[in-house]
């Protein structure tokens, strides 16, 4: 009997693989009874990120200002930009940074376990549970933050909603479920572009809320801003429950496969085929290095609020808007124009180069013109994580989509947790000397990712094709 290798077609020559895959997508989509009206998953993503993305930079500013008041200072007048308050500047930055770290830790720790459980389990019970639980956790989070800010309660009360949101899976579980749902309904030819479109939805809504956050805070105060975000999250939950179709038929023995599904999140990356295994493990390394660099809103906020830039709330919102629009618009444009020419791995390479250059310049940014250059150089920073998701999903069977995205999501949580510790700790330690040290570290991570992307390109060429279809 002929040996079957990684590249041996499984379908007979008389059957069109493309048509077969399209039929499989249709079957997956019809396995469950349709909801009242089936609408795109992207709308749920937009609503979720409208609510979620504004929370961290707004909370960073709130914690910063509350910390300033603890030292009889006022962040409203940018006391940390005063030449006479250098010691106070260091103390406020250090305390605010560490408070944000411990809050992030209280959420990211439980979310690592939750992501493994909910996302991998979705291959057996469906996508809607891991899609809706994080939204519910976010809603509880925001109503709790409204109460804390409205009554000026101790910041330590925030640990409860952060912990609860982590137990519900957090944003990583939501993203994993959304990408699994999208992969169920697309072919490999469509997937790269649809994934970057979904990432653009995330980026645009994040940019919009970052732009408006300063104005919203000024007009509504912190407490009513969190109440508004709570209302958006409730709307997202209703939409997801009513209008998102289920793509997976629930297995009768699903409850007996919990541990098996969790183990599958790790096993899926250790394929029996050597070439496939090393590609999947390289994908994990890329996510580990690139994901925390892209998710750096709290560090940017603290960095720009202080000397020499002394950005106000409005200016921070404008910067975040420009940075996110630049990165996601650049990513989707390059994907649309060049994916067929350079493949997923080529896009990953460009994104890693963008990360290393933009963060290196960010370390030495002292003027507005340099801030603009940082925004321009960040045009492709989202590509490594987005295209890595697309690339990895093409290396596994459809029945493993939940496991592959759960594994990637879990690693994102771990990397965010570890590098948040490193970034916040380094920023606090160097606040009085060279605050750009944290961005030097991020640039080095981008350079290592660049090397990994080159390896993927070499391996892909040896396989005889670029990575539109691994």
C-alpha positions in Angstrom: 0.0 0.0 0.0 1.3 3.4 -0.9 2.6 5.5 2.0 0.6 8.6 2.8 2.8 11.6 3.5 1.9 15.1 4.7 1.4 16.3 1.1 -0.3 13.2 -0.3 -3.9 14.1 -1.5 -6.5 12.2 0.5 -9.2 12.7 -2.1 -9.3 10.6 -5.2 -8.2 12.4 -8.4 -11.8 12.4 -9.7 -13.0 14.5 -6.8 -12.4 18.2 -6.6 -10.9 19.0 -3.3 -12.2 22.5 -3.4 -15.7 21.5 -4.1 -15.5 18.8 -1.4 -14.4 21.4 1.1 -17.2 23.8 0.2 -19.7 21.0 0.7 -18.2 20.3 4.1 -18.6 23.9 5.1 -22.3 23.8 4.1 -22.8 20.6 6.1 -21.2 22.2 9.1 -23.4 25.3 8.8 -26.5 23.2 8.6 -25.8 20.8 11.5 -27.9 22.9 13.9 -31.2 24.6 13.4 -30.8 28.2 12.4 -31.6 31.0 14.8 -34.2 33.6 14.1 -32.0 35.3 11.6 -28.4 34.4 10.8 -26.1 37.4 10.8 -22.3 37.6 10.5 -20.0 36.9 13.4 -18.2 40.2 12.7 -21.1 42.2 14.1 -20.7 40.5 17.5 -16.9 41.1 17.3 -17.5 44.8 16.6 -19.9 45.1 19.6 -17.6 43.2 21.9 -14.6 45.3 21.0 -16.6 48.5 21.2 -17.1 47.6 24.9 -13.9 45.8 25.7 -11.2 47.8 24.0 -11.9 51.1 25.8 -11.8 49.5 29.2 -8.1 49.1 29.7 -6.8 52.6 28.6 -9.7 54.2 30.6 -9.0 52.1 33.6 -5.2 52.9 33.3 -6.0 56.6 33.4 -8.4 56.2 36.3 -5.8 54.2 38.3 -3.2 56.8 37.4 -5.3 59.6 38.7 -6.4 57.8 41.8 -2.8 57.0 42.6 -1.9 60.7 42.1 -4.5 61.7 44.6 -3.1 59.3 47.1 0.1 61.4 47.1 -1.8 64.7 47.3 -1.2 65.4 43.6 -3.6 65.8 40.8 -3.2 64.1 37.4 -5.7 66.6 35.9 -2.9 69.2 35.6 -0.2 66.8 34.6 1.7 67.2 37.9 4.2 64.5 36.7 5.3 66.9 33.9 6.5 69.5 36.5 10.2 69.9 36.6 10.0 70.1 40.4 8.3 66.8 41.1 10.7 64.2 39.7 10.5 62.0 42.8 6.8 62.3 42.9 6.7 61.4 39.2 8.6 58.2 39.8 6.5 57.2 42.7 3.1 57.7 41.0 4.3 55.9 37.8 5.7 53.0 39.8 2.5 52.6 41.9 0.1 52.9 39.1 2.1 50.5 36.9 2.1 47.8 39.7 -1.6 48.2 40.4 -2.4 47.6 36.7 -0.1 44.6 36.7 -1.9 42.9 39.7 -5.3 43.7 38.2 -4.2 42.1 34.9 -2.8 39.1 36.8 -6.0 38.5 38.6 -7.8 38.2 35.3 -5.3 36.5 33.1 -4.4 33.7 35.5 -8.0 32.2 35.5 -8.5 33.0 31.9 -5.6 30.6 30.9 -7.5 27.6 32.3 -10.8 28.9 31.1 -9.6 29.3 27.6 -8.4 25.7 27.5 -11.6 24.4 28.9 -14.2 26.5 27.0 -12.5 26.7 23.6 -11.5 23.1 23.3 -14.8 21.9 24.6 -16.5 23.9 21.7 -15.4 21.1 19.3 -17.9 18.9 21.1 -20.7 21.2 22.4 -20.7 24.1 19.9 -19.2 27.6 19.6 -21.9 29.7 21.3 -21.1 28.9 24.9 -17.4 30.1 24.7 -18.6 33.0 22.6 -21.2 34.2 25.1 -19.6 33.5 28.5 -16.8 36.1 28.0 -19.4 38.7 27.0 -21.4 38.0 30.2 -18.1 38.3 32.2 -17.4 41.6 30.6 -20.8 42.9 31.4 -20.4 42.0 35.1 -16.9 43.5 35.0 -18.2 46.9 33.8 -21.2 47.2 36.2 -18.8 46.5 39.0 -16.4 49.1 37.8 -19.3 51.6 37.6 -20.0 50.9 41.2 -16.4 51.3 42.3 -15.8 54.6 40.4 -19.2 56.1 41.2 -18.8 55.6 45.0 -15.0 56.1 44.9 -14.6 52.7 46.6 -11.2 51.2 47.2 -9.5 50.1 44.0 -8.9 46.7 45.5 -12.6 45.9 45.0 -11.8 45.7 41.3 -10.0 42.4 41.8 -13.4 40.7 42.1 -14.7 41.7 38.6 -11.3 41.1 37.1 -11.2 37.6 38.6 -14.8 36.9 37.5 -14.1 37.9 33.9 -11.1 35.7 33.9 -13.2 32.7 35.0 -15.6 33.4 32.1 -12.7 33.2 29.7 -12.0 36.8 28.9 -11.2 38.3 25.5 -8.9 35.5 24.5 -11.7 32.9 24.8 -14.1 35.2 22.9 -11.5 35.6 20.1 -10.8 31.9 19.9 -14.5 31.1 19.7 -15.0 33.8 17.0 -12.2 32.5 14.9 -13.3 28.9 15.3 -16.8 29.9 14.2 -15.4 31.8 11.2 -13.2 28.8 10.2 -16.2 26.5 10.3 -17.9 28.6 7.7 -15.0 29.4 5.4 -12.7 27.5 3.0 -8.9 27.7 3.2 -8.9 30.1 0.2 -11.2 32.5 2.0 -9.9 32.2 5.5 -6.8 34.4 5.4 -8.7 37.4 4.1 -11.7 36.8 6.4 -9.4 36.6 9.4 -7.7 39.8 8.7 -11.1 41.4 8.0 -12.2 40.3 11.5 -9.0 41.6 12.9 -9.7 44.9 11.2 -13.1 44.9 12.8 -11.4 44.5 16.2 -8.8 47.2 15.3 -11.3 49.8 14.0 -13.6 49.5 16.9 -10.7 49.6 19.3 -9.4 52.7 17.5 -12.7 54.4 17.6 -13.2 53.8 21.3 -9.7 54.9 22.1 -10.3 58.1 20.1 -13.6 58.8 21.9 -12.5 57.6 25.3 -11.0 61.0 26.3 -14.1 62.9 25.2 -16.4 60.4 26.8 -14.6 60.6 30.1 -14.7 64.4 30.0 -18.5 64.4 29.2 -19.7 61.5 31.3 -17.1 61.0 34.0 -15.4 57.6 34.7 -18.4 56.0 36.3 -21.0 56.7 33.6 -18.4 55.8 30.9 -18.2 52.3 32.5 -22.0 52.2 32.6 -22.1 53.0 28.8 -19.6 50.2 28.2 -21.9 47.9 30.3 -24.8 48.7 28.0 -22.8 47.9 24.9 -21.7 44.5 26.3 -25.3 43.6 27.1 -26.3 44.5 23.5 -23.5 42.2 22.3 -24.7 39.4 24.5 -28.3 39.6 23.2 -27.0 39.7 19.6 -24.8 36.6 20.1 -27.6 34.6 21.7 -30.3 35.5 19.2 -28.6 36.0 15.8 -25.4 33.9 15.7 -25.9 30.4 14.3 -24.4 27.3 15.8 -21.9 25.5 13.5 -21.2 22.4 15.6 -23.6 19.6 16.4 -23.5 18.8 20.1 -22.2 15.3 20.7 -24.2 13.1 23.0 -21.0 12.0 24.8 -19.6 15.5 25.0 -19.6 15.7 28.8 -17.3 12.6 29.0 -14.7 14.2 26.8 -13.7 17.2 28.9 -10.2 16.0 29.8 -9.7 14.6 26.3 -10.6 17.9 24.7 -8.2 19.8 27.0 -5.4 17.4 26.2 -6.1 17.8 22.5 -5.2 21.5 22.8 -1.6 20.4 23.4 -1.6 17.3 21.2 -2.7 19.2 18.1 0.6 21.0 18.0 2.6 17.8 18.1 1.6 16.3 14.8 3.1 12.9 13.7 4.5 14.6 10.7 7.8 16.3 11.5 7.4 19.2 9.0 3.9 20.0 10.2 5.0 19.8 13.8 7.8 22.2 13.5 5.6 24.7 11.6 3.0 24.5 14.4 5.5 25.0 17.1 7.0 27.9 15.3 3.6 29.4 15.1 3.3 29.2 18.9 6.6 30.9 19.3 5.5 33.7 17.0 2.3 34.2 19.0 4.3 34.1 22.2 6.5 36.9 21.1 4.2 39.1 19.0 0.9 39.1 20.9 2.0 40.9 24.0 3.8 43.6 22.0 0.6 44.5 20.1 -1.5 44.5 23.3 0.4 47.3 25.2 -2.2 50.0 25.8 -1.5 50.4 29.5 2.3 50.9 29.0 1.7 53.4 26.2 -0.7 55.3 28.4 1.7 55.6 31.3 4.6 56.4 29.0 2.8 59.2 27.2 1.2 60.8 30.3 4.6 61.7 31.6 7.6 63.7 30.5 8.7 64.6 27.9 5.4 64.3 25.9 2.9 64.9 28.7 -0.1 63.8 26.7 -3.6 64.6 27.9 -6.5 62.2 27.9 -7.5 63.5 24.5 -4.1 63.2 23.0 -3.7 59.7 24.2 -7.0 58.8 22.6 -5.9 60.4 19.3 -2.6 58.4 19.4 -4.3 55.1 20.1 -6.8 55.8 17.3 -4.1 56.6 14.8 -2.0 53.6 15.9 -4.8 51.1 15.6 -6.2 52.5 12.4 -2.7 52.5 10.8 -1.9 49.0 11.9 -5.2 47.3 11.0 -5.8 49.3 7.8 -2.2 48.6 6.7 -2.7 44.9 7.5 -5.9 44.4 5.6 -4.6 46.4 2.6 -1.4 44.4 2.4 -3.3 41.1 2.8 -5.7 42.0 0.0 -3.0 43.1 -2.4 -0.1 40.7 -1.7 -1.4 37.5 -0.1 -1.5 35.6 -3.4 2.0 36.7 -4.1 3.9 36.3 -0.8 1.6 34.0 1.1 0.8 34.0 4.8 4.5 33.6 5.8 5.5 36.7 3.8 2.9 38.7 5.5 4.1 37.4 8.9 7.7 38.5 7.9 6.5 42.1 7.0 4.6 42.3 10.3 7.6 41.2 12.4 9.7 43.9 10.7 7.1 46.5 11.5 7.1 45.5 15.1 10.8 45.7 15.5 11.2 49.1 13.8 8.2 50.8 15.4 9.0 49.8 19.0 12.7 50.7 18.5 11.7 54.2 17.5 9.1 54.4 20.3 11.9 53.9 22.8 13.4 57.3 21.8 10.3 59.2 21.1 10.4 62.7 22.6 8.6 64.8 20.0 5.2 64.8 18.2 6.8 64.2 14.8 8.4 61.0 16.2 5.0 59.9 17.5 3.7 60.2 14.0 6.5 58.1 12.6 5.8 55.4 15.2 2.2 55.3 14.0 3.3 55.0 10.4 5.9 52.3 11.1 3.2 50.3 13.0 1.2 49.8 9.8 1.6 46.0 9.8 2.1 45.0 13.4 -1.1 43.0 13.6 -0.1 40.7 10.7 2.1 38.2 12.6 -0.7 37.1 15.0 -3.5 37.3 12.4 -1.6 35.3 9.7 -0.3 32.9 12.2 -3.8 32.0 13.2 -4.7 31.6 9.5 -1.6 29.5 8.8 -2.0 27.2 11.8 -5.7 26.5 11.1 -4.8 25.3 7.6 -2.5 22.7 9.0 -5.2 20.8 11.0 -8.5 19.1 10.4 -11.7 21.0 10.7 -12.6 19.0 13.9 -9.5 20.5 15.6 -10.3 24.2 15.0 -11.5 24.7 18.5 -8.4 23.0 19.9 -6.0 24.9 17.7 -7.5 28.3 18.5 -7.8 27.3 22.2 -4.1 26.5 22.2 -3.2 29.7 20.6 -5.5 31.7 22.9 -4.0 30.0 25.9 -0.5 30.9 24.8 -1.7 34.5 24.2 -2.9 34.6 27.8 0.4 33.1 29.1 2.5 35.5 27.0 0.4 38.5 28.0 0.7 37.5 31.7 4.5 36.9 31.6 5.4 39.9 29.5 3.0 42.2 31.4 5.1 41.3 34.4 8.2 42.0 32.5 7.0 45.2 30.8 5.4 46.7 33.9 8.3 45.7 36.1 10.8 47.1 33.7 8.9 50.3 33.2 8.5 50.8 37.0 12.2 50.1 37.5 13.4 52.5 34.8 10.9 55.2 35.3 13.5 57.5 36.7 16.3 56.7 34.2 15.3 55.5 30.7 11.6 54.7 30.3 12.2 53.5 26.8 13.8 50.3 28.0 10.6 48.4 27.7 10.3 49.3 24.0 13.9 48.1 23.4 12.8 44.8 24.8 9.8 44.7 22.6 12.0 45.5 19.6 14.3 42.6 20.4 11.2 40.3 20.5 10.3 41.6 17.1 13.8 40.7 15.7 13.5 37.2 17.1 10.1 36.8 15.5 11.6 38.0 12.2 14.0 35.1 12.3 11.2 32.6 13.0 9.2 34.0 10.0 12.3 33.5 7.8 12.4 29.8 8.9 8.7 29.4 8.0 9.4 30.8 4.6 12.3 28.5 4.0 10.3 25.4 5.2 7.4 26.4 2.9 9.6 26.7 -0.1 11.1 23.3 0.5 7.5 22.0 0.6 7.1 23.4 -2.9 4.6 26.2 -2.2 4.0 29.3 -0.2 1.5 29.3 2.6 -1.8 30.1 1.1 -2.6 26.4 1.6 0.0 24.7 3.9 
